[in-house]
Amino acid sequence: MLQNLEHDELVALQSCRWIKKVLKEEIFNILFMDRIGEREERFKEMSTSELINEFEDKNSGNVSLIREELRHRYKEGLDDDRIKIAAVFQNGTKGDQKWIALQIRREMNLGGKLSTNW
């Protein structure tokens, strides 16, 4: 039903304070669907070092999306990238520290691939 509304109507609903968060998120996705995809594609094309630099810039507005891309690259990545990502997460938020500690424990239990000497 939302997809049938005009752009102006969607913007008015998005800014209405009586609309629930879930509905606002759907409206946002409809309004900016094409731009969201562009941003995610840009992150996939960036090198790991570039992603880390942008991840460390907490004012970039993209920290959570970059975090997901870095986690994906850590699980799938090469040893050099994994070590860089592990070091960044080790110095990050408590959530990042817990996540990387869990990954390292799993790898140690499976005869892992990553050296923890940093």
N, CA, C and O atoms as a Tinker XYZ file with bonds, in Angstrom:
   472  protein
     1  N      0.814000   -1.184000    0.000000    73     2
     2  CA     0.000000    0.000000    0.000000    64     1     3
     3  C      0.868000    1.262000    0.000000    63     2     4     5
     4  O      0.535000    2.244000   -0.663000    81     3
     5  N      1.984000    1.238000    0.744000    73     3     6
     6  CA     2.880000    2.387000    0.788000    64     5     7
     7  C      3.500000    2.684000   -0.569000    63     6     8     9
     8  O      3.738000    3.844000   -0.905000    81     7
     9  N      3.756000    1.663000   -1.333000    73     7    10
    10  CA     4.413000    1.853000   -2.622000    64     9    11
    11  C      3.528000    2.594000   -3.619000    63    10    12    13
    12  O      4.024000    3.124000   -4.613000    81    11
    13  N      2.227000    2.634000   -3.360000    73    11    14
    14  CA     1.302000    3.333000   -4.255000    64    13    15
    15  C      1.192000    4.823000   -3.929000    63    14    16    17
    16  O      0.576000    5.572000   -4.688000    81    15
    17  N      1.778000    5.266000   -2.813000    73    15    18
    18  CA     1.693000    6.663000   -2.421000    64    17    19
    19  C      2.686000    7.510000   -3.205000    63    18    20    21
    20  O      3.713000    7.016000   -3.670000    81    19
    21  N      2.369000    8.779000   -3.342000    73    19    22
    22  CA     3.260000    9.735000   -4.001000    64    21    23
    23  C      4.447000   10.040000   -3.089000    63    22    24    25
    24  O      4.396000    9.796000   -1.883000    81    23
    25  N      5.507000   10.572000   -3.676000    73    23    26
    26  CA     6.723000   10.902000   -2.935000    64    25    27
    27  C      6.430000   11.894000   -1.805000    63    26    28    29
    28  O      6.914000   11.716000   -0.687000    81    27
    29  N      5.650000   12.924000   -2.083000    73    27    30
    30  CA     5.320000   13.936000   -1.071000    64    29    31
    31  C      4.549000   13.332000    0.102000    63    30    32    33
    32  O      4.763000   13.704000    1.255000    81    31
    33  N      3.659000   12.406000   -0.202000    73    31    34
    34  CA     2.882000   11.751000    0.848000    64    33    35
    35  C      3.790000   10.885000    1.735000    63    34    36    37
    36  O      3.638000   10.855000    2.956000    81    35
    37  N      4.722000   10.192000    1.104000    73    35    38
    38  CA     5.661000    9.368000    1.877000    64    37    39
    39  C      6.541000   10.225000    2.779000    63    38    40    41
    40  O      6.799000    9.856000    3.925000    81    39
    41  N      7.003000   11.363000    2.271000    73    39    42
    42  CA     7.825000   12.265000    3.069000    64    41    43
    43  C      7.025000   12.797000    4.254000    63    42    44    45
    44  O      7.547000   12.895000    5.364000    81    43
    45  N      5.754000   13.140000    4.021000    73    43    46
    46  CA     4.906000   13.639000    5.103000    64    45    47
    47  C      4.706000   12.564000    6.173000    63    46    48    49
    48  O      4.753000   12.867000    7.365000    81    47
    49  N      4.486000   11.325000    5.764000    73    47    50
    50  CA     4.337000   10.231000    6.727000    64    49    51
    51  C      5.643000    9.983000    7.486000    63    50    52    53
    52  O      5.631000    9.731000    8.691000    81    51
    53  N      6.756000   10.055000    6.776000    73    51    54
    54  CA     8.057000    9.819000    7.396000    64    53    55
    55  C      8.334000   10.822000    8.512000    63    54    56    57
    56  O      8.933000   10.467000    9.527000    81    55
    57  N      7.909000   12.057000    8.334000    73    55    58
    58  CA     8.195000   13.085000    9.330000    64    57    59
    59  C      7.115000   13.205000   10.406000    63    58    60    61
    60  O      7.249000   14.008000   11.329000    81    59
    61  N      6.070000   12.433000   10.296000    73    59    62
    62  CA     4.977000   12.478000   11.275000    64    61    63
    63  C      5.414000   11.796000   12.578000    63    62    64    65
    64  O      5.953000   10.689000   12.557000    81    63
    65  N      5.179000   12.460000   13.697000    73    63    66
    66  CA     5.643000   11.907000   14.968000    64    65    67
    67  C      4.746000   10.786000   15.500000    63    66    68    69
    68  O      5.135000   10.097000   16.444000    81    67
    69  N      3.581000   10.588000   14.933000    73    67    70
    70  CA     2.676000    9.550000   15.412000    64    69    71
    71  C      2.859000    8.216000   14.695000    63    70    72    73
    72  O      2.196000    7.233000   15.023000    81    71
    73  N      3.736000    8.188000   13.742000    73    71    74
    74  CA     3.997000    6.956000   12.998000    64    73    75
    75  C      5.018000    6.118000   13.770000    63    74    76    77
    76  O      6.019000    6.640000   14.260000    81    75
    77  N      4.754000    4.825000   13.870000    73    75    78
    78  CA     5.646000    3.915000   14.600000    64    77    79
    79  C      6.966000    3.720000   13.845000    63    78    80    81
    80  O      7.037000    3.906000   12.630000    81    79
    81  N      7.996000    3.346000   14.588000    73    79    82
    82  CA     9.343000    3.202000   14.048000    64    81    83
    83  C      9.393000    2.199000   12.890000    63    82    84    85
    84  O     10.061000    2.451000   11.888000    81    83
    85  N      8.711000    1.090000   13.015000    73    83    86
    86  CA     8.736000    0.054000   11.982000    64    85    87
    87  C      8.199000    0.602000   10.661000    63    86    88    89
    88  O      8.761000    0.346000    9.596000    81    87
    89  N      7.111000    1.355000   10.742000    73    87    90
    90  CA     6.521000    1.940000    9.551000    64    89    91
    91  C      7.441000    3.001000    8.956000    63    90    92    93
    92  O      7.553000    3.111000    7.735000    81    91
    93  N      8.101000    3.784000    9.812000    73    91    94
    94  CA     9.041000    4.794000    9.336000    64    93    95
    95  C     10.210000    4.145000    8.595000    63    94    96    97
    96  O     10.676000    4.673000    7.585000    81    95
    97  N     10.679000    3.014000    9.089000    73    95    98
    98  CA    11.780000    2.319000    8.425000    64    97    99
    99  C     11.363000    1.837000    7.044000    63    98   100   101
   100  O     12.148000    1.921000    6.100000    81    99
   101  N     10.144000    1.335000    6.912000    73    99   102
   102  CA     9.639000    0.897000    5.611000    64   101   103
   103  C      9.519000    2.069000    4.645000    63   102   104   105
   104  O      9.876000    1.958000    3.472000    81   103
   105  N      9.018000    3.186000    5.144000    73   103   106
   106  CA     8.894000    4.378000    4.304000    64   105   107
   107  C     10.284000    4.836000    3.857000    63   106   108   109
   108  O     10.479000    5.182000    2.692000    81   107
   109  N     11.240000    4.838000    4.775000    73   107   110
   110  CA    12.609000    5.220000    4.442000    64   109   111
   111  C     13.167000    4.319000    3.352000    63   110   112   113
   112  O     13.784000    4.799000    2.401000    81   111
   113  N     12.953000    3.015000    3.485000    73   111   114
   114  CA    13.453000    2.068000    2.487000    64   113   115
   115  C     12.838000    2.323000    1.121000    63   114   116   117
   116  O     13.525000    2.204000    0.106000    81   115
   117  N     11.567000    2.670000    1.076000    73   115   118
   118  CA    10.913000    2.957000   -0.203000    64   117   119
   119  C     11.481000    4.239000   -0.807000    63   118   120   121
   120  O     11.757000    4.295000   -2.005000    81   119
   121  N     11.654000    5.268000    0.022000    73   119   122
   122  CA    12.140000    6.556000   -0.474000    64   121   123
   123  C     13.579000    6.487000   -0.970000    63   122   124   125
   124  O     13.922000    7.127000   -1.964000    81   123
   125  N     14.423000    5.715000   -0.287000    73   123   126
   126  CA    15.849000    5.738000   -0.587000    64   125   127
   127  C     16.403000    4.376000   -0.995000    63   126   128   129
   128  O     17.593000    4.118000   -0.814000    81   127
   129  N     15.570000    3.512000   -1.534000    73   127   130
   130  CA    15.979000    2.157000   -1.887000    64   129   131
   131  C     17.175000    2.157000   -2.847000    63   130   132   133
   132  O     18.118000    1.388000   -2.660000    81   131
   133  N     17.140000    2.998000   -3.853000    73   131   134
   134  CA    18.228000    3.002000   -4.830000    64   133   135
   135  C     19.540000    3.487000   -4.223000    63   134   136   137
   136  O     20.600000    2.968000   -4.571000    81   135
   137  N     19.495000    4.452000   -3.341000    73   135   138
   138  CA    20.712000    4.982000   -2.721000    64   137   139
   139  C     21.294000    4.022000   -1.698000    63   138   140   141
   140  O     22.511000    3.975000   -1.523000    81   139
   141  N     20.447000    3.253000   -1.016000    73   139   142
   142  CA    20.938000    2.273000   -0.039000    64   141   143
   143  C     21.762000    1.208000   -0.746000    63   142   144   145
   144  O     22.831000    0.830000   -0.267000    81   143
   145  N     21.278000    0.729000   -1.868000    73   143   146
   146  CA    22.007000   -0.276000   -2.637000    64   145   147
   147  C     23.342000    0.241000   -3.136000    63   146   148   149
   148  O     24.324000   -0.501000   -3.151000    81   147
   149  N     23.398000    1.523000   -3.552000    73   147   150
   150  CA    24.645000    2.122000   -4.023000    64   149   151
   151  C     25.691000    2.143000   -2.916000    63   150   152   153
   152  O     26.861000    1.849000   -3.159000    81   151
   153  N     25.278000    2.487000   -1.713000    73   151   154
   154  CA    26.206000    2.577000   -0.591000    64   153   155
   155  C     26.777000    1.206000   -0.255000    63   154   156   157
   156  O     27.978000    1.079000   -0.014000    81   155
   157  N     25.939000    0.185000   -0.237000    73   155   158
   158  CA    26.412000   -1.161000    0.071000    64   157   159
   159  C     27.371000   -1.663000   -1.002000    63   158   160   161
   160  O     28.365000   -2.317000   -0.686000    81   159
   161  N     27.082000   -1.363000   -2.267000    73   159   162
   162  CA    27.973000   -1.767000   -3.354000    64   161   163
   163  C     29.320000   -1.059000   -3.249000    63   162   164   165
   164  O     30.362000   -1.655000   -3.518000    81   163
   165  N     29.296000    0.218000   -2.855000    73   163   166
   166  CA    30.533000    0.978000   -2.701000    64   165   167
   167  C     31.413000    0.328000   -1.639000    63   166   168   169
   168  O     32.630000    0.249000   -1.810000    81   167
   169  N     30.811000   -0.141000   -0.540000    73   167   170
   170  CA    31.589000   -0.782000    0.519000    64   169   171
   171  C     32.192000   -2.091000    0.046000    63   170   172   173
   172  O     33.312000   -2.429000    0.429000    81   171
   173  N     31.474000   -2.825000   -0.772000    73   171   174
   174  CA    32.000000   -4.097000   -1.256000    64   173   175
   175  C     33.171000   -3.904000   -2.197000    63   174   176   177
   176  O     34.040000   -4.770000   -2.305000    81   175
   177  N     33.197000   -2.753000   -2.886000    73   175   178
   178  CA    34.276000   -2.478000   -3.832000    64   177   179
   179  C     35.508000   -1.889000   -3.152000    63   178   180   181
   180  O     36.587000   -1.891000   -3.746000    81   179
   181  N     35.382000   -1.388000   -1.933000    73   179   182
   182  CA    36.499000   -0.767000   -1.221000    64   181   183
   183  C     37.468000   -1.831000   -0.717000    63   182   184   185
   184  O     37.077000   -2.965000   -0.443000    81   183
   185  N     38.739000   -1.448000   -0.600000    73   183   186
   186  CA    39.722000   -2.362000   -0.011000    64   185   187
   187  C     39.479000   -2.437000    1.495000    63   186   188   189
   188  O     38.797000   -1.587000    2.067000    81   187
   189  N     40.036000   -3.449000    2.119000    73   187   190
   190  CA    39.873000   -3.613000    3.561000    64   189   191
   191  C     40.484000   -2.434000    4.315000    63   190   192   193
   192  O     39.911000   -1.985000    5.308000    81   191
   193  N     41.614000   -1.930000    3.877000    73   191   194
   194  CA    42.243000   -0.782000    4.535000    64   193   195
   195  C     41.361000    0.456000    4.448000    63   194   196   197
   196  O     41.240000    1.202000    5.420000    81   195
   197  N     40.742000    0.679000    3.288000    73   195   198
   198  CA    39.836000    1.816000    3.136000    64   197   199
   199  C     38.624000    1.675000    4.047000    63   198   200   201
   200  O     38.180000    2.645000    4.661000    81   199
   201  N     38.100000    0.471000    4.127000    73   199   202
   202  CA    36.956000    0.224000    5.016000    64   201   203
   203  C     37.329000    0.481000    6.472000    63   202   204   205
   204  O     36.553000    1.076000    7.220000    81   203
   205  N     38.491000    0.044000    6.863000    73   203   206
   206  CA    38.936000    0.240000    8.247000    64   205   207
   207  C     39.066000    1.729000    8.553000    63   206   208   209
   208  O     38.666000    2.180000    9.626000    81   207
   209  N     39.624000    2.493000    7.615000    73   207   210
   210  CA    39.748000    3.943000    7.818000    64   209   211
   211  C     38.386000    4.593000    7.993000    63   210   212   213
   212  O     38.212000    5.443000    8.867000    81   211
   213  N     37.424000    4.204000    7.176000    73   211   214
   214  CA    36.085000    4.786000    7.289000    64   213   215
   215  C     35.373000    4.271000    8.547000    63   214   216   217
   216  O     34.587000    5.001000    9.151000    81   215
   217  N     35.640000    3.033000    8.943000    73   215   218
   218  CA    35.049000    2.469000   10.155000    64   217   219
   219  C     35.532000    3.227000   11.386000    63   218   220   221
   220  O     34.761000    3.460000   12.318000    81   219
   221  N     36.801000    3.610000   11.392000    73   219   222
   222  CA    37.362000    4.334000   12.525000    64   221   223
   223  C     36.862000    5.774000   12.599000    63   222   224   225
   224  O     36.944000    6.403000   13.654000    81   223
   225  N     36.344000    6.303000   11.485000    73   223   226
   226  CA    35.748000    7.645000   11.471000    64   225   227
   227  C     34.300000    7.499000   11.922000    63   226   228   229
   228  O     33.415000    7.237000   11.107000    81   227
   229  N     34.062000    7.666000   13.207000    73   227   230
   230  CA    32.734000    7.419000   13.776000    64   229   231
   231  C     31.689000    8.423000   13.298000    63   230   232   233
   232  O     30.499000    8.216000   13.531000    81   231
   233  N     32.099000    9.504000   12.637000    73   231   234
   234  CA    31.161000   10.502000   12.136000    64   233   235
   235  C     30.742000   10.239000   10.692000    63   234   236   237
   236  O     30.006000   11.036000   10.111000    81   235
   237  N     31.198000    9.138000   10.107000    73   235   238
   238  CA    30.894000    8.870000    8.704000    64   237   239
   239  C     29.427000    8.500000    8.487000    63   238   240   241
   240  O     28.912000    8.637000    7.378000    81   239
   241  N     28.754000    8.035000    9.534000    73   239   242
   242  CA    27.356000    7.645000    9.404000    64   241   243
   243  C     27.176000    6.256000    8.827000    63   242   244   245
   244  O     26.047000    5.812000    8.615000    81   243
   245  N     28.264000    5.572000    8.574000    73   243   246
   246  CA    28.201000    4.252000    7.947000    64   245   247
   247  C     28.824000    3.159000    8.796000    63   246   248   249
   248  O     29.106000    2.072000    8.292000    81   247
   249  N     29.040000    3.423000   10.049000    73   247   250
   250  CA    29.793000    2.505000   10.904000    64   249   251
   251  C     29.131000    1.130000   10.973000    63   250   252   253
   252  O     29.819000    0.115000   10.862000    81   251
   253  N     27.823000    1.075000   11.152000    73   251   254
   254  CA    27.178000   -0.236000   11.302000    64   253   255
   255  C     27.219000   -1.038000   10.005000    63   254   256   257
   256  O     27.396000   -2.255000   10.043000    81   255
   257  N     27.058000   -0.379000    8.863000    73   255   258
   258  CA    27.150000   -1.097000    7.584000    64   257   259
   259  C     28.573000   -1.583000    7.324000    63   258   260   261
   260  O     28.780000   -2.696000    6.840000    81   259
   261  N     29.544000   -0.745000    7.646000    73   259   262
   262  CA    30.939000   -1.140000    7.454000    64   261   263
   263  C     31.293000   -2.272000    8.401000    63   262   264   265
   264  O     32.036000   -3.181000    8.031000    81   263
   265  N     30.768000   -2.228000    9.623000    73   263   266
   266  CA    31.015000   -3.301000   10.593000    64   265   267
   267  C     30.555000   -4.641000   10.015000    63   266   268   269
   268  O     31.265000   -5.641000   10.117000    81   267
   269  N     29.384000   -4.656000    9.418000    73   267   270
   270  CA    28.863000   -5.905000    8.837000    64   269   271
   271  C     29.754000   -6.386000    7.692000    63   270   272   273
   272  O     30.022000   -7.581000    7.571000    81   271
   273  N     30.213000   -5.453000    6.854000    73   271   274
   274  CA    31.098000   -5.833000    5.753000    64   273   275
   275  C     32.427000   -6.357000    6.286000    63   274   276   277
   276  O     32.958000   -7.336000    5.761000    81   275
   277  N     32.972000   -5.718000    7.322000    73   275   278
   278  CA    34.232000   -6.194000    7.910000    64   277   279
   279  C     34.058000   -7.569000    8.541000    63   278   280   281
   280  O     34.943000   -8.416000    8.424000    81   279
   281  N     32.947000   -7.801000    9.198000    73   279   282
   282  CA    32.699000   -9.129000    9.780000    64   281   283
   283  C     32.618000  -10.189000    8.692000    63   282   284   285
   284  O     33.148000  -11.290000    8.838000    81   283
   285  N     31.950000   -9.843000    7.605000    73   283   286
   286  CA    31.849000  -10.776000    6.481000    64   285   287
   287  C     33.242000  -11.066000    5.917000    63   286   288   289
   288  O     33.588000  -12.220000    5.663000    81   287
   289  N     34.032000  -10.019000    5.726000    73   287   290
   290  CA    35.381000  -10.208000    5.192000    64   289   291
   291  C     36.264000  -10.989000    6.160000    63   290   292   293
   292  O     37.123000  -11.759000    5.730000    81   291
   293  N     36.062000  -10.800000    7.450000    73   291   294
   294  CA    36.844000  -11.554000    8.424000    64   293   295
   295  C     36.565000  -13.046000    8.290000    63   294   296   297
   296  O     37.485000  -13.865000    8.285000    81   295
   297  N     35.297000  -13.384000    8.182000    73   295   298
   298  CA    34.932000  -14.802000    8.088000    64   297   299
   299  C     35.398000  -15.424000    6.779000    63   298   300   301
   300  O     35.746000  -16.604000    6.749000    81   299
   301  N     35.412000  -14.651000    5.699000    73   299   302
   302  CA    35.753000  -15.174000    4.388000    64   301   303
   303  C     37.164000  -14.823000    3.938000    63   302   304   305
   304  O     37.631000  -15.341000    2.924000    81   303
   305  N     37.853000  -13.951000    4.675000    73   303   306
   306  CA    39.044000  -13.294000    4.174000    64   305   307
   307  C     40.342000  -14.046000    4.247000    63   306   308   309
   308  O     40.438000  -15.178000    4.720000    81   307
   309  N     41.351000  -13.334000    3.740000    73   307   310
   310  CA    42.718000  -13.813000    3.768000    64   309   311
   311  C     43.342000  -13.471000    5.113000    63   310   312   313
   312  O     42.809000  -12.645000    5.854000    81   311
   313  N     44.461000  -14.099000    5.430000    73   311   314
   314  CA    45.091000  -13.910000    6.735000    64   313   315
   315  C     45.457000  -12.453000    7.017000    63   314   316   317
   316  O     45.240000  -11.973000    8.129000    81   315
   317  N     46.011000  -11.740000    6.028000    73   315   318
   318  CA    46.395000  -10.342000    6.249000    64   317   319
   319  C     45.184000   -9.486000    6.600000    63   318   320   321
   320  O     45.235000   -8.690000    7.538000    81   319
   321  N     44.099000   -9.648000    5.854000    73   319   322
   322  CA    42.883000   -8.887000    6.135000    64   321   323
   323  C     42.300000   -9.272000    7.485000    63   322   324   325
   324  O     41.833000   -8.411000    8.229000    81   323
   325  N     42.323000  -10.537000    7.798000    73   323   326
   326  CA    41.766000  -11.012000    9.067000    64   325   327
   327  C     42.517000  -10.404000   10.246000    63   326   328   329
   328  O     41.899000  -10.023000   11.240000    81   327
   329  N     43.826000  -10.310000   10.149000    73   327   330
   330  CA    44.618000   -9.750000   11.244000    64   329   331
   331  C     44.310000   -8.266000   11.413000    63   330   332   333
   332  O     44.170000   -7.787000   12.538000    81   331
   333  N     44.203000   -7.527000   10.292000    73   331   334
   334  CA    43.864000   -6.098000   10.359000    64   333   335
   335  C     42.491000   -5.893000   10.994000    63   334   336   337
   336  O     42.315000   -5.039000   11.863000    81   335
   337  N     41.532000   -6.683000   10.549000    73   335   338
   338  CA    40.161000   -6.552000   11.060000    64   337   339
   339  C     40.110000   -6.922000   12.536000    63   338   340   341
   340  O     39.444000   -6.249000   13.322000    81   339
   341  N     40.808000   -7.986000   12.915000    73   339   342
   342  CA    40.831000   -8.398000   14.322000    64   341   343
   343  C     41.421000   -7.298000   15.198000    63   342   344   345
   344  O     40.920000   -7.043000   16.293000    81   343
   345  N     42.471000   -6.653000   14.730000    73   343   346
   346  CA    43.104000   -5.580000   15.509000    64   345   347
   347  C     42.157000   -4.398000   15.685000    63   346   348   349
   348  O     42.092000   -3.808000   16.764000    81   347
   349  N     41.423000   -4.049000   14.629000    73   347   350
   350  CA    40.474000   -2.933000   14.714000    64   349   351
   351  C     39.347000   -3.267000   15.679000    63   350   352   353
   352  O     38.966000   -2.435000   16.502000    81   351
   353  N     38.815000   -4.477000   15.584000    73   351   354
   354  CA    37.721000   -4.871000   16.478000    64   353   355
   355  C     38.214000   -4.996000   17.921000    63   354   356   357
   356  O     37.465000   -4.703000   18.853000    81   355
   357  N     39.436000   -5.417000   18.113000    73   355   358
   358  CA    39.985000   -5.543000   19.462000    64   357   359
   359  C     40.060000   -4.184000   20.149000    63   358   360   361
   360  O     39.934000   -4.097000   21.371000    81   359
   361  N     40.263000   -3.132000   19.374000    73   359   362
   362  CA    40.336000   -1.774000   19.908000    64   361   363
   363  C     39.007000   -1.029000   19.781000    63   362   364   365
   364  O     38.943000    0.171000   20.047000    81   363
   365  N     37.959000   -1.724000   19.381000    73   363   366
   366  CA    36.660000   -1.094000   19.151000    64   365   367
   367  C     35.754000   -1.119000   20.369000    63   366   368   369
   368  O     36.214000   -1.125000   21.511000    81   367
   369  N     34.467000   -1.133000   20.102000    73   367   370
   370  CA    33.468000   -1.147000   21.164000    64   369   371
   371  C     33.472000   -2.493000   21.882000    63   370   372   373
   372  O     34.102000   -3.449000   21.430000    81   371
   373  N     32.765000   -2.553000   22.999000    73   371   374
   374  CA    32.681000   -3.824000   23.731000    64   373   375
   375  C     32.038000   -4.906000   22.867000    63   374   376   377
   376  O     32.439000   -6.068000   22.924000    81   375
   377  N     31.061000   -4.533000   22.085000    73   375   378
   378  CA    30.412000   -5.488000   21.193000    64   377   379
   379  C     31.381000   -6.038000   20.160000    63   378   380   381
   380  O     31.381000   -7.237000   19.879000    81   379
   381  N     32.211000   -5.160000   19.591000    73   379   382
   382  CA    33.222000   -5.597000   18.628000    64   381   383
   383  C     34.247000   -6.508000   19.304000    63   382   384   385
   384  O     34.658000   -7.517000   18.731000    81   383
   385  N     34.652000   -6.154000   20.507000    73   383   386
   386  CA    35.631000   -6.964000   21.234000    64   385   387
   387  C     35.076000   -8.348000   21.539000    63   386   388   389
   388  O     35.782000   -9.347000   21.399000    81   387
   389  N     33.818000   -8.411000   21.953000    73   387   390
   390  CA    33.202000   -9.711000   22.243000    64   389   391
   391  C     33.091000  -10.543000   20.972000    63   390   392   393
   392  O     33.335000  -11.750000   20.995000    81   391
   393  N     32.720000   -9.899000   19.855000    73   391   394
   394  CA    32.549000  -10.618000   18.605000    64   393   395
   395  C     33.875000  -11.230000   18.154000    63   394   396   397
   396  O     33.930000  -12.403000   17.786000    81   395
   397  N     34.951000  -10.422000   18.184000    73   395   398
   398  CA    36.237000  -10.934000   17.716000    64   397   399
   399  C     36.777000  -11.999000   18.673000    63   398   400   401
   400  O     37.412000  -12.958000   18.233000    81   399
   401  N     36.534000  -11.840000   19.964000    73   399   402
   402  CA    36.974000  -12.859000   20.925000    64   401   403
   403  C     36.254000  -14.184000   20.662000    63   402   404   405
   404  O     36.864000  -15.251000   20.740000    81   403
   405  N     34.976000  -14.114000   20.353000    73   403   406
   406  CA    34.210000  -15.322000   20.040000    64   405   407
   407  C     34.744000  -15.991000   18.775000    63   406   408   409
   408  O     34.866000  -17.215000   18.724000    81   407
   409  N     35.061000  -15.194000   17.758000    73   407   410
   410  CA    35.590000  -15.754000   16.514000    64   409   411
   411  C     36.933000  -16.438000   16.749000    63   410   412   413
   412  O     37.186000  -17.521000   16.222000    81   411
   413  N     37.786000  -15.804000   17.539000    73   411   414
   414  CA    39.108000  -16.375000   17.817000    64   413   415
   415  C     38.977000  -17.670000   18.618000    63   414   416   417
   416  O     39.688000  -18.639000   18.354000    81   415
   417  N     38.060000  -17.685000   19.608000    73   415   418
   418  CA    37.831000  -18.917000   20.382000    64   417   419
   419  C     37.341000  -20.040000   19.490000    63   418   420   421
   420  O     37.783000  -21.181000   19.622000    81   419
   421  N     36.430000  -19.723000   18.582000    73   419   422
   422  CA    35.928000  -20.755000   17.663000    64   421   423
   423  C     37.056000  -21.315000   16.814000    63   422   424   425
   424  O     37.153000  -22.526000   16.613000    81   423
   425  N     37.906000  -20.429000   16.317000    73   423   426
   426  CA    39.008000  -20.875000   15.476000    64   425   427
   427  C     40.013000  -21.721000   16.259000    63   426   428   429
   428  O     40.558000  -22.693000   15.735000    81   427
   429  N     40.251000  -21.350000   17.505000    73   427   430
   430  CA    41.179000  -22.118000   18.330000    64   429   431
   431  C     40.621000  -23.512000   18.599000    63   430   432   433
   432  O     41.370000  -24.488000   18.643000    81   431
   433  N     39.311000  -23.603000   18.779000    73   431   434
   434  CA    38.692000  -24.906000   19.010000    64   433   435
   435  C     38.703000  -25.763000   17.754000    63   434   436   437
   436  O     38.693000  -26.991000   17.831000    81   435
   437  N     38.724000  -25.105000   16.585000    73   435   438
   438  CA    38.727000  -25.845000   15.321000    64   437   439
   439  C     40.125000  -25.953000   14.715000    63   438   440   441
   440  O     40.270000  -26.399000   13.576000    81   439
   441  N     41.144000  -25.554000   15.453000    73   439   442
   442  CA    42.495000  -25.574000   14.895000    64   441   443
   443  C     42.698000  -24.409000   13.959000    63   442   444   445
   444  O     43.263000  -24.568000   12.877000    81   443
   445  N     42.237000  -23.223000   14.368000    73   443   446
   446  CA    42.091000  -22.016000   13.567000    64   445   447
   447  C     43.201000  -21.583000   12.668000    63   446   448   449
   448  O     44.286000  -22.165000   12.628000    81   447
   449  N     42.882000  -20.510000   11.928000    73   447   450
   450  CA    43.752000  -19.982000   10.903000    64   449   451
   451  C     44.473000  -18.715000   11.353000    63   450   452   453
   452  O     45.406000  -18.288000   10.674000    81   451
   453  N     44.092000  -18.110000   12.441000    73   451   454
   454  CA    44.598000  -16.784000   12.798000    64   453   455
   455  C     45.513000  -16.847000   13.995000    63   454   456   457
   456  O     45.190000  -17.479000   15.000000    81   455
   457  N     46.633000  -16.207000   13.894000    73   455   458
   458  CA    47.538000  -16.071000   15.019000    64   457   459
   459  C     47.051000  -14.920000   15.882000    63   458   460   461
   460  O     46.658000  -13.880000   15.354000    81   459
   461  N     47.067000  -15.084000   17.187000    73   459   462
   462  CA    46.583000  -14.038000   18.092000    64   461   463
   463  C     47.723000  -13.225000   18.680000    63   462   464   465
   464  O     47.556000  -12.616000   19.737000    81   463
   465  N     48.877000  -13.199000   18.026000    73   463   466
   466  CA    50.027000  -12.450000   18.528000    64   465   467
   467  C     50.003000  -11.013000   18.020000    63   466   468   469
   468  O     50.700000  -10.695000   17.056000    81   467
   469  N     49.237000  -10.162000   18.630000    73   467   470
   470  CA    49.284000   -8.742000   18.283000    64   469   471
   471  C     49.353000   -7.915000   19.490000    63   470   472
   472  O     49.400000   -6.689000   19.396000    81   471
